[in-house]
């Protein structure tokens, strides 16, 4: 029996339709999918008959739960880091292509969207959240770092939501994601097929979405927004944890939230959380291109470090959820080690 294609393309009416087609792998993005999508987007950009691109997923649970980490883990373990880096080089170029795409780019996200899945959706002009929408950038939990343009988009979310997402990896549901700007619209799951069909017509994308989009109530994170904006302002992870710890022993309504949040951050890779916070603080002042180049510099070091392989082992391979980070504590992560990840590389990312 032949293996079905990992990603499907068709032209339906005015729309170039993309379908992520790895449902058993929660549509994890492979190198082949990256290359195929980039080729097709370049083709459609020149095709006058295609006036918009629509990206959807063949899976109920996930739009895309990230990149194909197992494949990247295996390459690194085999000493083929340069081959793995070619994946990220192509992936980041695809993120930039989507960010600069000359036509409306609509991602229909009715399920989990993380990591690499975020990279092929959040840079588009329209991001539609369904009822099952869940957004997260959980990379610090596997010894990696928020990439695929997170250096650009996380610090541009309101207040300190970006820092909260980066350091905790916690999920945002649709009612929090829309006001934060992670999603641009909410459409009920039952109406997603109607929206998809309407987007293949001649009516403008904005007009279609204005017709179907609905308002949402207040999300669970809204109750803690003031605390997040107040407690995550520091430029050092240790300062943020100290602020959370102080709040946790107070009598404020956010005490329980602060204590739980501090515990979550303490479980992540110390090196990763320090890199992540440095990314966000610098990325706020950088151009999109500068952000993407910085991410390629970081990943060029990460693939030779310990924590990424240990994190993937603990979470994805052995699933014991007991990573042994090196260094093991924030105090052991020297500032110079963090800085090393941002230094220029011999072959910079070309965008």
N, C-alpha and C positions, 0 to 999 in steps of 0.2 A: 504494500500500500504506500503510495507516495505521500510525502509530508506536505501539509498545506502551507501556502506562503505565509510568512510571518507578518506581512503587511500587505494590504490590498488597496488598489487604486482603481477608480472608475470616474468617468465624467457623467454626471446626472444633471441634465438641464444646464444651468449656468454654473454649477458647482463642480469643483474638483474634489472628489470624495475620498478620504483616507480612512481606512479601518485597521486599527491595531488588532492583530489576529493571532495572539499567543495566549488564549484564555487560561490554559492549564498552568502557565507561568506568570499569571496575573499581568500579562502584557509587558513583561520586563523588556526593555529596549536593548536589542542586540546591535552589533556593529553593522550587520547587513541591513537592518531596518534604518539605521542612521543614514547610510549611503543611499539606499533606495529612496527615502523620503527627500533627501537633498536633491537628488537627480530629478525627481518628479516635480518638486516645487520650482526648480529652475525652468523646467519645461513649461509648466502652467503659467509662470510669470510672463512668458512671451506669447501665450495663447489668448487671443482676444475673446474667444468663445467661453473662456473660464473667467468669471468675474469675482469669484470668491473660493476659498478653500475651507472645507469642513472636515474636521478630524473627530472620529468617534472610535469606540472600542467594541470588540466582540467579546464581551464578558459582563456579567451582572455585577460582580463584586469590585472590579478594578478597572479604571481607565488605563492606568499604568503604574505599577507599584515601584518603579525605579529602573535602574540599568541592570544589565545581566551580570550581577556581581560574581556569580559562581565562575563564569568564563574568565573574568578579569583576575579573580583570585588564582585560578589554575595557571594562567599565563605568568603571573608574578612568581608563583611557587616553582614554576619551571625555569625561572631566570629569563623570561621573555618580556621584561618590563617595557622595552622599546615597542614591542608589538601592542602591548596594552595601551601605551601612551598614544599610539596612532588612533585607537578608538576615541580617546578623549579629545584629541586634536580635531577629528572629524565631527564629534558630537558638539563641541563648542562652536565650530564653524556653522553647524546646523542651527544652533541657538541664535547665532548672529543673523543668519539668513532669515529666520522667522521674525526676529525683532525688526528687521528692516524690510519685511515683505511689502511689496507695492500694492497688494490687494487685501481685502478683509480676510482674516484668518480666524476661523471660529472653532474652538475646542468645546465639544459636548462632553462634559465630565460628570458622569453619574456613577461615582464609585471612588475608590482610593486613587489618589494621585500623589506620587512621591518622587523625589530624586529626578531621574532621567525623564519620567513622565511629566514632571513639572516643566522640565526644559523644553518639551515639545508642545507645551500649552500656554504657559504664563506669558511668554513673549509675544503671543499673538494678539490681535486687536480685540478679540471677544472671547471670553471664557465663561461658559454657561454651566452653572452648578445645578445638579439634580438633587433629589432627596437623599441619595446615598453618597453624596460628595463628602470626601474627607481629604484634606490637604495636610502634608507634613514634609519637613526636610529633616529626616532622622539620622543624618550621616554621622554626627558625633558619637552615636551609639555603636557604630561599627568601626571606629578609629579612622574615619574619613573626615570630610568637611563639606559644608553646604556649597555645592558647585552649580553647574548649568545656569550660571548667571545670577545666583543667589547673592553674590557680592554686590550686584546692582539692585535687585528688586527688594531684598529683605530690608535694607536700611531706608527704603522709600515707602514702606508701609507706615501707617499712622503711629505716632508715638514710638514706643519700644516693643511693638508687637514682633518686629523682625528679630530683635535680639532674643526675645522670649522663644520664638520658634526655633532659632538657630541653636540655642544652648540647651533646650529641653527636648527637641524633636517631637513635642506634643502636637496632636492633630487639631486642625480647625474644621468645624462643620460649616455647612452652607450659611447659616445665620450669622456667623462671625466672619466668614471669608468674604462675603459680598461687601459689607461696610468697610472691611480692611482693604478692599481692592484686589484681593487674590482672585476673586471671580468678579465678573462685570454684571452678571444677571443670574437670577434664579428662575428655573422653569421646572414645574412638577414632573416627576418621572413619567407619569402617565401621558404627558403631553410631548415628551421628547421625540417620539416618532413623527408627530405632526410638525414640530419645529424643523426637524431634519428635512422633511418633504418640502416645507415652505421655503427653506433656504436654497432649494434647487431652482426656484423660480426667478422672476425678473425683479420682484420687489427688493428694495435695498435691505441689506443685512440689519441695519438699525431699525428699519420699519418693521421687519419680521419680529425681531426680538422685543421691541416695544409692545407688539401685539400679544406676545405670549408670556412675557416676564411677569412675575408676581412679587409682591412684597413679602418679606419674611418677618417673623417676630424677633425678639432679642435673643442672641445666642448666649450660651453658657459662659463664654469668656468675658462678655460685657460687664458682668458683675465685678470682675477683677481688673478692668482696664486701668483704673486710677492707680492701683497698686503696681501693676506691671510697668506703667510709665514712670512711676516714682522709684521703684526698686531696681530696675534694669538700666539705669542711666550711667552706671560706672564704666570706666574704660579698662578695668581689670576684673577678671572673673572672680577673684577672691573678694573684691569689694562688693560685687553683686550678691555672692553667697552670704557674705557678712550681713548685708542689708536684709536679705531674706530671713536669715537666722534671727535677727533682731525683731523683725516683724512677727516671726513665728512664736515668740515668747511674750508678745504683747496681747492686749485684750481686744485687738481690732477684729472686725469681721473677716479680714483677709489672713488672719494668723494661720489657720489650717492650710489654706492655699499656699502660703509662703513656705511653710514647713515642708509640705509635700513637694513643692517645686525645687527647693534646695536639695532634697534627697535625690530627686531625679537627676539634677546636674552632677551631683557627686558620683553618680554611677557611670557617667560618660567618660570617654578618653580624655584625660587631662590635657594632653597635647592638642587634641582636636578642638576642645572648647576654647582654648586660648587662641588657636589659629582662627576659629570662627568669629570670635569677638573682634579680633584685629581686622579681619576682612570687612566686617560690617562698618566699623568706625572709619576705615579708610575708604571703603566703597562709596560712602555717602558723598564724598568729594570727588570721586573719580568719574570719568566718562564710562559708557558701556564697554567700549573697546579696552580701556585700561583695566576694568574689572575682569573681563574675560582673559586677558593676558596674565593677570595676577593669578587667576585660578589655574591656568596651565602651568605656571611656575610652581604653584603649591603641589599640584598632583604629580609633577615631575620629581618631587622629593618624597611624597607620600608612598609612591609605589616601591620605594626602596626602604621604607620604614617598617617597624614592627607592628604597630597598632592596627593598621588596615587589615592585615592578614589574620591577626588575632581576633579582631572584631567580627570579620566574616566567618571565621571558624566557629566562634561562640554562638553567633546568631543564626547562621544559615547552614553551616556544614554539620557540626556536632549538636547544635541547638541546646547546649547546656546553659546558655545565658550567663556564663561566668568568665568573662574576658579578664585576662591578666595583663593590664596595661603597663607599658614601659615608656616613660616614667609612670609610677603608680599614683603620684600625688601632684596637685597643682604646684606645690612649693618646689618640687623637683624639676619642673619645666622651666628652664632658663629662658630669659627674654631673647638671648642670642639665638637659641634654637628655634624660637618662633620666627624671628627675623630671617633666618636662613631659608625658610620656605618661600619668602617673598623676593629673594634675590633673582636677578636675571639668569636665564638659562642659555645654553649655546644656540639652540634652535627655538626662538620665540614663536609664539602662536601668531600666525599671519591671518588677519581678518580684513 
